Amino acid sequence: MGMNKNTILAWATFIMIIMGLLLIGLGFFKYRDVSGWGFAAVGIGFFAIGWVFNALKGRV
């Protein structure tokens, strides 16, 4: 199966969304002190990067 640039960006978006959900989940369920805020912020950053990857599909 040949992967072109759009399928690579789609997989990168999917992986970034999964990692963002995992980090937000860690911040909310495991680390409820100050470090939880950091985990949640990084998870939201992963969502933002995944959004950019999704917007780049078809344009690069």
C-alpha positions in Angstrom: 0.0 0.0 0.0 1.6 3.3 -1.1 1.1 6.1 1.3 0.9 9.6 -0.2 1.2 12.9 1.7 -2.5 13.1 2.5 -2.6 9.6 4.1 0.5 10.5 6.2 -1.1 13.7 7.4 -4.3 11.8 8.2 -2.5 9.3 10.3 -0.5 12.1 12.0 -3.7 13.8 12.8 -5.2 10.7 14.2 -2.2 10.0 16.4 -2.1 13.5 17.6 -5.8 13.4 18.7 -5.3 10.1 20.5 -2.2 11.5 22.3 -4.1 14.7 23.2 -6.9 12.7 24.7 -4.5 10.5 26.7 -2.7 13.5 28.1 -5.9 15.3 29.0 -7.1 12.1 30.6 -3.9 11.8 32.6 -4.2 15.4 33.8 -7.7 14.9 34.8 -7.8 11.5 36.4 -4.2 10.7 37.6 -2.6 14.0 38.4 -5.1 16.3 40.1 -2.6 18.8 41.4 -0.6 21.5 39.6 1.0 19.0 37.2 -2.4 18.0 35.9 -2.9 21.5 34.5 0.4 21.0 32.6 -0.7 17.7 31.2 -4.1 19.2 30.1 -2.3 22.2 28.5 0.0 19.9 26.5 -3.0 17.8 25.4 -4.8 20.9 24.1 -1.6 21.7 22.3 -1.6 18.3 20.7 -5.2 19.0 19.5 -4.1 22.3 18.0 -1.2 20.6 16.1 -3.6 17.8 14.9 -6.0 20.5 13.6 -3.1 22.1 11.6 -2.2 18.7 10.2 -5.8 18.2 9.2 -5.9 21.6 7.5 -2.8 20.9 5.5 -4.3 17.9 3.8 -4.6 18.6 0.1 -2.6 21.8 0.3 1.0 20.5 0.7 
